[in-house]
């Protein structure tokens, strides 16, 4: 059975993963000129970054609860934050083209 501290830390890790996924997706949206480019890079590199963070948090630091099998752990620790972060950045944050920037000299 999971302790209250373990559950709180697990939720904190999920929030951190969601934030990382949203920030990396935003970086690709700003840097890459085509819509297909940022989608491809996001779908390839964000899960890899979340895998590294998952291995760091659950392996080295030992944060998290026992989720049963590896498929469930992968879905919850990588799939769910990736889907949330990508959706938040794509749907709820204005596109980079909508911002007016001052002229540079």
N, CA, C and O atoms as a printed pandas DataFrame, in Angstrom:
     atom_number atom_name residue_name chain_id  residue_number  x_coord  y_coord  z_coord
0              1         N          UNK        A               1    0.842   -1.183    0.000
1              2        CA          UNK        A               1    0.000    0.000    0.000
2              3         C          UNK        A               1    0.883    1.241    0.000
3              4         O          UNK        A               1    1.933    1.264    0.642
4              5         N          UNK        A               2    0.466    2.241   -0.701
5              6        CA          UNK        A               2    1.243    3.465   -0.832
6              7         C          UNK        A               2    0.958    4.401    0.341
7              8         O          UNK        A               2   -0.159    4.473    0.852
8              9         N          UNK        A               3    2.004    5.109    0.747
9             10        CA          UNK        A               3    1.829    6.077    1.823
10            11         C          UNK        A               3    1.352    7.408    1.251
11            12         O          UNK        A               3    1.397    7.638    0.042
12            13         N          UNK        A               4    0.902    8.264    2.135
13            14        CA          UNK        A               4    0.415    9.579    1.695
14            15         C          UNK        A               4    1.549   10.397    1.085
15            16         O          UNK        A               4    1.342   11.106    0.101
16            17         N          UNK        A               5    2.735   10.305    1.658
17            18        CA          UNK        A               5    3.882   11.045    1.131
18            19         C          UNK        A               5    4.251   10.517   -0.259
19            20         O          UNK        A               5    4.578   11.296   -1.154
20            21         N          UNK        A               6    4.198    9.197   -0.436
21            22        CA          UNK        A               6    4.500    8.616   -1.733
22            23         C          UNK        A               6    3.527    9.054   -2.805
23            24         O          UNK        A               6    3.925    9.314   -3.940
24            25         N          UNK        A               7    2.258    9.136   -2.456
25            26        CA          UNK        A               7    1.244    9.569   -3.422
26            27         C          UNK        A               7    1.429   11.043   -3.777
27            28         O          UNK        A               7    1.313   11.417   -4.944
28            29         N          UNK        A               8    1.715   11.879   -2.782
29            30        CA          UNK        A               8    1.942   13.309   -3.038
30            31         C          UNK        A               8    3.167   13.497   -3.925
31            32         O          UNK        A               8    3.131   14.307   -4.851
32            33         N          UNK        A               9    4.243   12.773   -3.664
33            34        CA          UNK        A               9    5.438   12.873   -4.510
34            35         C          UNK        A               9    5.168   12.354   -5.915
35            36         O          UNK        A               9    5.689   12.898   -6.889
36            37         N          UNK        A              10    4.366   11.315   -6.026
37            38        CA          UNK        A              10    4.002   10.772   -7.331
38            39         C          UNK        A              10    3.224   11.798   -8.150
39            40         O          UNK        A              10    3.491   11.980   -9.337
40            41         N          UNK        A              11    2.270   12.460   -7.521
41            42        CA          UNK        A              11    1.500   13.505   -8.205
42            43         C          UNK        A              11    2.412   14.672   -8.592
43            44         O          UNK        A              11    2.248   15.259   -9.661
44            45         N          UNK        A              12    3.364   15.008   -7.731
45            46        CA          UNK        A              12    4.317   16.078   -8.048
46            47         C          UNK        A              12    5.160   15.706   -9.263
47            48         O          UNK        A              12    5.420   16.554  -10.116
48            49         N          UNK        A              13    5.584   14.462   -9.351
49            50        CA          UNK        A              13    6.358   14.000  -10.516
50            51         C          UNK        A              13    5.508   14.083  -11.783
51            52         O          UNK        A              13    6.005   14.483  -12.835
52            53         N          UNK        A              14    4.237   13.710  -11.691
53            54        CA          UNK        A              14    3.359   13.815  -12.861
54            55         C          UNK        A              14    3.182   15.268  -13.304
55            56         O          UNK        A              14    3.136   15.549  -14.502
56            57         N          UNK        A              15    3.084   16.184  -12.355
57            58        CA          UNK        A              15    2.967   17.606  -12.698
58            59         C          UNK        A              15    4.252   18.107  -13.342
59            60         O          UNK        A              15    4.207   18.863  -14.312
60            61         N          UNK        A              16    5.396   17.691  -12.810
61            62        CA          UNK        A              16    6.684   18.083  -13.396
62            63         C          UNK        A              16    6.799   17.525  -14.813
63            64         O          UNK        A              16    7.244   18.232  -15.718
64            65         N          UNK        A              17    6.410   16.284  -15.015
65            66        CA          UNK        A              17    6.463   15.689  -16.357
66            67         C          UNK        A              17    5.553   16.436  -17.334
67            68         O          UNK        A              17    5.931   16.656  -18.485
68            69         N          UNK        A              18    4.373   16.821  -16.890
69            70        CA          UNK        A              18    3.454   17.567  -17.748
70            71         C          UNK        A              18    4.048   18.927  -18.110
71            72         O          UNK        A              18    3.955   19.361  -19.258
72            73         N          UNK        A              19    4.652   19.590  -17.143
73            74        CA          UNK        A              19    5.293   20.882  -17.398
74            75         C          UNK        A              19    6.451   20.739  -18.376
75            76         O          UNK        A              19    6.598   21.561  -19.281
76            77         N          UNK        A              20    7.266   19.719  -18.211
77            78        CA          UNK        A              20    8.386   19.484  -19.132
78            79         C          UNK        A              20    7.874   19.215  -20.546
79            80         O          UNK        A              20    8.423   19.744  -21.513
80            81         N          UNK        A              21    6.842   18.409  -20.672
81            82        CA          UNK        A              21    6.282   18.116  -22.000
82            83         C          UNK        A              21    5.737   19.378  -22.651
83            84         O          UNK        A              21    5.930   19.581  -23.849
84            85         N          UNK        A              22    5.057   20.233  -21.885
85            86        CA          UNK        A              22    4.513   21.474  -22.445
86            87         C          UNK        A              22    5.625   22.435  -22.854
87            88         O          UNK        A              22    5.535   23.073  -23.903
88            89         N          UNK        A              23    6.658   22.544  -22.048
89            90        CA          UNK        A              23    7.760   23.476  -22.359
90            91         C          UNK        A              23    8.543   23.008  -23.578
91            92         O          UNK        A              23    8.890   23.820  -24.435
92            93         N          UNK        A              24    8.826   21.717  -23.670
93            94        CA          UNK        A              24    9.563   21.216  -24.841
94            95         C          UNK        A              24    8.724   21.374  -26.104
95            96         O          UNK        A              24    9.250   21.745  -27.154
96            97         N          UNK        A              25    7.436   21.098  -26.014
97            98        CA          UNK        A              25    6.555   21.291  -27.166
98            99         C          UNK        A              25    6.525   22.752  -27.578
99           100         O          UNK        A              25    6.554   23.061  -28.769
100          101         N          UNK        A              26    6.467   23.655  -26.602
101          102        CA          UNK        A              26    6.465   25.091  -26.901
102          103         C          UNK        A              26    7.772   25.500  -27.575
103          104         O          UNK        A              26    7.762   26.291  -28.518
104          105         N          UNK        A              27    8.900   24.964  -27.096
105          106        CA          UNK        A              27   10.193   25.260  -27.704
106          107         C          UNK        A              27   10.200   24.857  -29.168
107          108         O          UNK        A              27   10.669   25.614  -30.017
108          109         N          UNK        A              28    9.683   23.667  -29.472
109          110        CA          UNK        A              28    9.643   23.219  -30.863
110          111         C          UNK        A              28    8.674   24.059  -31.686
111          112         O          UNK        A              28    8.932   24.312  -32.863
112          113         N          UNK        A              29    7.570   24.494  -31.097
113          114        CA          UNK        A              29    6.622   25.350  -31.838
114          115         C          UNK        A              29    7.253   26.683  -32.198
115          116         O          UNK        A              29    6.989   27.224  -33.272
116          117         N          UNK        A              30    8.087   27.219  -31.312
117          118        CA          UNK        A              30    8.726   28.507  -31.572
118          119         C          UNK        A              30    9.856   28.360  -32.582
119          120         O          UNK        A              30    9.979   29.184  -33.488
120          121         N          UNK        A              31   10.674   27.337  -32.444
121          122        CA          UNK        A              31   11.868   27.182  -33.268
122          123         C          UNK        A              31   11.598   26.659  -34.675
123          124         O          UNK        A              31   12.235   27.101  -35.632
124          125         N          UNK        A              32   10.659   25.722  -34.810
125          126        CA          UNK        A              32   10.440   25.102  -36.107
126          127         C          UNK        A              32    9.354   25.849  -36.867
127          128         O          UNK        A              32    8.360   26.277  -36.281
128          129         N          UNK        A              33    9.543   25.999  -38.144
129          130        CA          UNK        A              33    8.668   26.832  -38.960
130          131         C          UNK        A              33    7.399   26.120  -39.417
131          132         O          UNK        A              33    6.379   26.773  -39.638
132          133         N          UNK        A              34    7.437   24.811  -39.563
133          134        CA          UNK        A              34    6.269   24.095  -40.062
134          135         C          UNK        A              34    5.528   23.408  -38.923
135          136         O          UNK        A              34    6.119   23.055  -37.902
136          137         N          UNK        A              35    4.238   23.224  -39.112
137          138        CA          UNK        A              35    3.443   22.557  -38.083
138          139         C          UNK        A              35    3.817   21.076  -37.986
139          140         O          UNK        A              35    3.874   20.522  -36.888
140          141         N          UNK        A              36    4.067   20.447  -39.110
141          142        CA          UNK        A              36    4.455   19.041  -39.100
142          143         C          UNK        A              36    5.800   18.856  -38.395
143          144         O          UNK        A              36    6.015   17.838  -37.739
144          145         N          UNK        A              37    6.698   19.822  -38.523
145          146        CA          UNK        A              37    8.009   19.721  -37.893
146          147         C          UNK        A              37    7.920   19.672  -36.377
147          148         O          UNK        A              37    8.533   18.809  -35.750
148          149         N          UNK        A              38    7.168   20.582  -35.785
149          150        CA          UNK        A              38    7.103   20.576  -34.318
150          151         C          UNK        A              38    6.323   19.379  -33.799
151          152         O          UNK        A              38    6.595   18.895  -32.700
152          153         N          UNK        A              39    5.355   18.893  -34.573
153          154        CA          UNK        A              39    4.614   17.706  -34.143
154          155         C          UNK        A              39    5.517   16.478  -34.177
155          156         O          UNK        A              39    5.512   15.680  -33.240
156          157         N          UNK        A              40    6.290   16.322  -35.244
157          158        CA          UNK        A              40    7.187   15.165  -35.349
158          159         C          UNK        A              40    8.251   15.191  -34.265
159          160         O          UNK        A              40    8.482   14.182  -33.599
160          161         N          UNK        A              41    8.902   16.338  -34.079
161          162        CA          UNK        A              41    9.922   16.427  -33.047
162          163         C          UNK        A              41    9.327   16.220  -31.663
163          164         O          UNK        A              41    9.955   15.594  -30.809
164          165         N          UNK        A              42    8.142   16.729  -31.431
165          166        CA          UNK        A              42    7.495   16.549  -30.131
166          167         C          UNK        A              42    7.182   15.083  -29.877
167          168         O          UNK        A              42    7.413   14.579  -28.778
168          169         N          UNK        A              43    6.660   14.396  -30.883
169          170        CA          UNK        A              43    6.304   12.988  -30.703
170          171         C          UNK        A              43    7.526   12.091  -30.607
171          172         O          UNK        A              43    7.425   10.976  -30.097
172          173         N          UNK        A              44    8.674   12.545  -31.081
173          174        CA          UNK        A              44    9.883   11.731  -30.997
174          175         C          UNK        A              44   10.721   12.041  -29.758
175          176         O          UNK        A              44   11.214   11.123  -29.103
176          177         N          UNK        A              45   10.887   13.310  -29.432
177          178        CA          UNK        A              45   11.837   13.674  -28.387
178          179         C          UNK        A              45   11.223   13.870  -27.005
179          180         O          UNK        A              45   11.901   13.638  -26.004
180          181         N          UNK        A              46    9.978   14.285  -26.919
181          182        CA          UNK        A              46    9.362   14.497  -25.598
182          183         C          UNK        A              46    9.223   13.178  -24.834
183          184         O          UNK        A              46    9.569   13.144  -23.653
184          185         N          UNK        A              47    8.732   12.083  -25.446
185          186        CA          UNK        A              47    8.683   10.832  -24.681
186          187         C          UNK        A              47   10.065   10.352  -24.231
187          188         O          UNK        A              47   10.200    9.760  -23.159
188          189         N          UNK        A              48   11.082   10.604  -25.043
189          190        CA          UNK        A              48   12.436   10.227  -24.644
190          191         C          UNK        A              48   12.883   11.022  -23.417
191          192         O          UNK        A              48   13.462   10.454  -22.491
192          193         N          UNK        A              49   12.620   12.324  -23.404
193          194        CA          UNK        A              49   12.960   13.144  -22.244
194          195         C          UNK        A              49   12.173   12.701  -21.009
195          196         O          UNK        A              49   12.716   12.669  -19.904
196          197         N          UNK        A              50   10.902   12.360  -21.194
197          198        CA          UNK        A              50   10.099   11.880  -20.069
198          199         C          UNK        A              50   10.580   10.522  -19.577
199          200         O          UNK        A              50   10.502   10.242  -18.381
200          201         N          UNK        A              51   11.077    9.672  -20.474
201          202        CA          UNK        A              51   11.646    8.397  -20.061
202          203         C          UNK        A              51   12.883    8.616  -19.191
203          204         O          UNK        A              51   13.047    7.963  -18.161
204          205         N          UNK        A              52   13.738    9.526  -19.604
205          206        CA          UNK        A              52   14.936    9.835  -18.813
206          207         C          UNK        A              52   14.538   10.369  -17.440
207          208         O          UNK        A              52   15.106    9.957  -16.429
208          209         N          UNK        A              53   13.567   11.284  -17.394
209          210        CA          UNK        A              53   13.116   11.811  -16.107
210          211         C          UNK        A              53   12.463   10.731  -15.252
211          212         O          UNK        A              53   12.636   10.721  -14.034
212          213         N          UNK        A              54   11.718    9.828  -15.871
213          214        CA          UNK        A              54   11.101    8.731  -15.132
214          215         C          UNK        A              54   12.163    7.834  -14.515
215          216         O          UNK        A              54   12.060    7.451  -13.350
216          217         N          UNK        A              55   13.183    7.500  -15.297
217          218        CA          UNK        A              55   14.268    6.681  -14.766
218          219         C          UNK        A              55   14.998    7.403  -13.637
219          220         O          UNK        A              55   15.422    6.772  -12.669
220          221         N          UNK        A              56   15.144    8.705  -13.756
221          222        CA          UNK        A              56   15.807    9.487  -12.719
222          223         C          UNK        A              56   14.980    9.514  -11.438
223          224         O          UNK        A              56   15.494    9.222  -10.358
224          225         N          UNK        A              57   13.708    9.863  -11.555
225          226        CA          UNK        A              57   12.865    9.999  -10.370
226          227         C          UNK        A              57   12.575    8.660   -9.705
227          228         O          UNK        A              57   12.699    8.536   -8.486
228          229         N          UNK        A              58   12.191    7.658  -10.489
229          230        CA          UNK        A              58   11.784    6.390   -9.882
230          231         C          UNK        A              58   12.969    5.489   -9.562
231          232         O          UNK        A              58   12.911    4.693   -8.625
232          233         N          UNK        A              59   14.035    5.611  -10.330
233          234        CA          UNK        A              59   15.186    4.744  -10.100
234          235         C          UNK        A              59   16.152    5.281   -9.076
235          236         O          UNK        A              59   16.396    4.644   -8.051
236          237         N          UNK        A              60   16.695    6.432   -9.338
237          238        CA          UNK        A              60   17.721    6.993   -8.458
238          239         C          UNK        A              60   17.115    7.551   -7.180
239          240         O          UNK        A              60   17.599    7.272   -6.083
240          241         N          UNK        A              61   16.045    8.344   -7.324
241          242        CA          UNK        A              61   15.447    8.971   -6.143
242          243         C          UNK        A              61   14.414    8.081   -5.456
243          244         O          UNK        A              61   14.094    8.312   -4.290
244          245         N          UNK        A              62   13.893    7.086   -6.136
245          246        CA          UNK        A              62   12.929    6.171   -5.545
246          247         C          UNK        A              62   11.567    6.795   -5.263
247          248         O          UNK        A              62   10.873    6.368   -4.340
248          249         N          UNK        A              63   11.175    7.796   -6.041
249          250        CA          UNK        A              63    9.889    8.459   -5.848
250          251         C          UNK        A              63    8.826    7.729   -6.658
251          252         O          UNK        A              63    9.055    7.363   -7.811
252          253         N          UNK        A              64    7.682    7.522   -6.059
253          254        CA          UNK        A              64    6.566    6.930   -6.790
254          255         C          UNK        A              64    5.957    5.767   -6.056
255          256         O          UNK        A              64    6.444    5.333   -5.012
256          257         N          UNK        A              65    4.890    5.276   -6.620
257          258        CA          UNK        A              65    4.183    4.141   -6.048
258          259         C          UNK        A              65    4.291    2.972   -7.015
259          260         O          UNK        A              65    4.616    3.161   -8.188
260          261         N          UNK        A              66    4.022    1.770   -6.532
261          262        CA          UNK        A              66    4.063    0.583   -7.365
262          263         C          UNK        A              66    2.822    0.555   -8.251
263          264         O          UNK        A              66    1.703    0.433   -7.755
264          265         N          UNK        A              67    3.019    0.668   -9.548
265          266        CA          UNK        A              67    1.900    0.703  -10.485
266          267         C          UNK        A              67    1.590   -0.658  -11.081
267          268         O          UNK        A              67    0.716   -0.766  -11.941
268          269         N          UNK        A              68    2.274   -1.681  -10.653
269          270        CA          UNK        A              68    2.001   -3.023  -11.171
270          271         C          UNK        A              68    2.965   -3.407  -12.260
271          272         O          UNK        A              68    4.139   -3.663  -11.993
272          273         N          UNK        A              69    2.484   -3.451  -13.485
273          274        CA          UNK        A              69    3.326   -3.885  -14.600
274          275         C          UNK        A              69    3.963   -2.688  -15.312
275          276         O          UNK        A              69    3.512   -1.555  -15.145
276          277         N          UNK        A              70    5.002   -2.936  -16.099
277          278        CA          UNK        A              70    5.708   -1.854  -16.799
278          279         C          UNK        A              70    4.846   -1.092  -17.808
279          280         O          UNK        A              70    5.078    0.094  -18.041
280          281         N          UNK        A              71    3.863   -1.752  -18.404
281          282        CA          UNK        A              71    3.000   -1.074  -19.374
282          283         C          UNK        A              71    2.183    0.025  -18.709
283          284         O          UNK        A              71    2.057    1.128  -19.241
284          285         N          UNK        A              72    1.637   -0.284  -17.554
285          286        CA          UNK        A              72    0.873    0.720  -16.812
286          287         C          UNK        A              72    1.771    1.861  -16.367
287          288         O          UNK        A              72    1.392    3.029  -16.456
288          289         N          UNK        A              73    2.962    1.521  -15.889
289          290        CA          UNK        A              73    3.901    2.554  -15.446
290          291         C          UNK        A              73    4.302    3.462  -16.605
291          292         O          UNK        A              73    4.390    4.678  -16.435
292          293         N          UNK        A              74    4.544    2.889  -17.771
293          294        CA          UNK        A              74    4.897    3.692  -18.942
294          295         C          UNK        A              74    3.741    4.585  -19.357
295          296         O          UNK        A              74    3.947    5.756  -19.677
296          297         N          UNK        A              75    2.551    4.056  -19.357
297          298        CA          UNK        A              75    1.389    4.854  -19.738
298          299         C          UNK        A              75    1.129    5.999  -18.790
299          300         O          UNK        A              75    0.787    7.101  -19.221
300          301         N          UNK        A              76    1.289    5.750  -17.500
301          302        CA          UNK        A              76    0.997    6.782  -16.507
302          303         C          UNK        A              76    2.140    7.791  -16.384
303          304         O          UNK        A              76    1.889    8.988  -16.245
304          305         N          UNK        A              77    3.363    7.337  -16.431
305          306        CA          UNK        A              77    4.502    8.225  -16.216
306          307         C          UNK        A              77    4.965    8.939  -17.489
307          308         O          UNK        A              77    5.589    9.997  -17.406
308          309         N          UNK        A              78    4.671    8.382  -18.655
309          310        CA          UNK        A              78    5.125    9.003  -19.903
310          311         C          UNK        A              78    3.942    9.412  -20.776
311          312         O          UNK        A              78    3.884   10.554  -21.233
312          313         N          UNK        A              79    3.014    8.517  -21.013
313          314        CA          UNK        A              79    1.906    8.789  -21.921
314          315         C          UNK        A              79    0.965    9.873  -21.446
315          316         O          UNK        A              79    0.639   10.789  -22.201
316          317         N          UNK        A              80    0.524    9.781  -20.203
317          318        CA          UNK        A              80   -0.416   10.765  -19.658
318          319         C          UNK        A              80    0.183   12.173  -19.597
319          320         O          UNK        A              80   -0.456   13.107  -20.081
320          321         N          UNK        A              81    1.374   12.373  -19.029
321          322        CA          UNK        A              81    1.938   13.738  -19.033
322          323         C          UNK        A              81    2.234   14.267  -20.433
323          324         O          UNK        A              81    2.078   15.459  -20.694
324          325         N          UNK        A              82    2.663   13.375  -21.339
325          326        CA          UNK        A              82    2.910   13.819  -22.712
326          327         C          UNK        A              82    1.625   14.306  -23.364
327          328         O          UNK        A              82    1.606   15.365  -23.991
328          329         N          UNK        A              83    0.569   13.548  -23.220
329          330        CA          UNK        A              83   -0.716   13.943  -23.819
330          331         C          UNK        A              83   -1.219   15.248  -23.207
331          332         O          UNK        A              83   -1.687   16.129  -23.928
332          333         N          UNK        A              84   -1.127   15.377  -21.895
333          334        CA          UNK        A              84   -1.576   16.616  -21.246
334          335         C          UNK        A              84   -0.718   17.815  -21.641
335          336         O          UNK        A              84   -1.252   18.874  -21.973
336          337         N          UNK        A              85    0.601   17.661  -21.610
337          338        CA          UNK        A              85    1.495   18.770  -21.953
338          339         C          UNK        A              85    1.350   19.212  -23.394
339          340         O          UNK        A              85    1.315   20.409  -23.681
340          341         N          UNK        A              86    1.264   18.256  -24.298
341          342        CA          UNK        A              86    1.091   18.586  -25.715
342          343         C          UNK        A              86   -0.242   19.282  -25.946
343          344         O          UNK        A              86   -0.315   20.256  -26.695
344          345         N          UNK        A              87   -1.289   18.790  -25.309
345          346        CA          UNK        A              87   -2.616   19.389  -25.471
346          347         C          UNK        A              87   -2.672   20.789  -24.880
347          348         O          UNK        A              87   -3.237   21.696  -25.492
348          349         N          UNK        A              88   -2.100   20.974  -23.713
349          350        CA          UNK        A              88   -2.096   22.296  -23.084
350          351         C          UNK        A              88   -1.396   23.305  -23.974
351          352         O          UNK        A              88   -1.904   24.406  -24.187
352          353         N          UNK        A              89   -0.222   22.937  -24.498
353          354        CA          UNK        A              89    0.516   23.893  -25.320
354          355         C          UNK        A              89   -0.172   24.119  -26.663
355          356         O          UNK        A              89   -0.228   25.253  -27.139
356          357         N          UNK        A              90   -0.685   23.082  -27.270
357          358        CA          UNK        A              90   -1.272   23.225  -28.600
358          359         C          UNK        A              90   -2.624   23.926  -28.573
359          360         O          UNK        A              90   -2.902   24.759  -29.435
360          361         N          UNK        A              91   -3.458   23.605  -27.609
361          362        CA          UNK        A              91   -4.819   24.131  -27.612
362          363         C          UNK        A              91   -5.013   25.386  -26.760
363          364         O          UNK        A              91   -5.804   26.256  -27.126
364          365         N          UNK        A              92   -4.320   25.493  -25.651
365          366        CA          UNK        A              92   -4.630   26.552  -24.694
366          367         C          UNK        A              92   -3.635   27.702  -24.661
367          368         O          UNK        A              92   -3.942   28.755  -24.102
368          369         N          UNK        A              93   -2.467   27.534  -25.237
369          370        CA          UNK        A              93   -1.478   28.607  -25.288
370          371         C          UNK        A              93   -1.508   29.196  -26.695
371          372         O          UNK        A              93   -1.471   28.447  -27.671
372          373         N          UNK        A              94   -1.573   30.510  -26.821
373          374        CA          UNK        A              94   -1.625   31.110  -28.165
374          375         C          UNK        A              94   -0.401   30.730  -29.003
375          376         O          UNK        A              94    0.695   30.519  -28.483
376          377         N          UNK        A              95   -0.622   30.653  -30.287
377          378        CA          UNK        A              95    0.461   30.309  -31.220
378          379         C          UNK        A              95    1.529   31.399  -31.203
379          380         O          UNK        A              95    1.220   32.560  -30.934
380          381         N          UNK        A              96    2.777   31.042  -31.486
381          382        CA          UNK        A              96    3.853   32.040  -31.494
382          383         C          UNK        A              96    3.619   33.170  -32.496
383          384         O          UNK        A              96    4.109   34.281  -32.295
384          385         N          UNK        A              97    2.884   32.903  -33.561
385          386        CA          UNK        A              97    2.634   33.932  -34.564
386          387         C          UNK        A              97    1.693   35.013  -34.062
387          388         O          UNK        A              97    1.642   36.094  -34.650
388          389         N          UNK        A              98    0.956   34.762  -33.009
389          390        CA          UNK        A              98   -0.024   35.726  -32.503
390          391         C          UNK        A              98    0.604   36.808  -31.617
391          392         O          UNK        A              98   -0.066   37.784  -31.278
392          393         N          UNK        A              99    1.847   36.657  -31.246
393          394        CA          UNK        A              99    2.492   37.637  -30.402
394          395         C          UNK        A              99    3.132   38.727  -31.253
395          396         O          UNK        A              99    3.775   38.426  -32.259
396          397         N          UNK        A             100    2.965   39.985  -30.864
397          398        CA          UNK        A             100    3.617   41.093  -31.532
398          399         C          UNK        A             100    4.905   41.425  -30.804
399          400         O          UNK        A             100    4.899   41.767  -29.621
400          401         N          UNK        A             101    5.996   41.318  -31.522
401          402        CA          UNK        A             101    7.295   41.595  -30.928
402          403         C          UNK        A             101    7.783   42.951  -31.402
403          404         O          UNK        A             101    7.470   43.363  -32.518
404          405         N          UNK        A             102    8.552   43.657  -30.565
405          406        CA          UNK        A             102    9.084   44.945  -31.005
406          407         C          UNK        A             102   10.144   44.755  -32.085
407          408         O          UNK        A             102   10.794   43.713  -32.173
408          409         N          UNK        A             103   10.295   45.780  -32.891
409          410        CA          UNK        A             103   11.292   45.738  -33.953
410          411         C          UNK        A             103   12.696   45.755  -33.368
411          412         O          UNK        A             103   12.968   46.464  -32.398
412          413         N          UNK        A             104   13.574   44.977  -33.958
413          414        CA          UNK        A             104   14.970   44.972  -33.527
414          415         C          UNK        A             104   15.767   45.923  -34.382
415          416         O          UNK        A             104   15.445   46.138  -35.551
416          417         N          UNK        A             105   16.784   46.483  -33.818
417          418        CA          UNK        A             105   17.589   47.485  -34.540
418          419         C          UNK        A             105   18.894   46.943  -34.997
419          420         O          UNK        A             105   19.678   47.662  -35.616
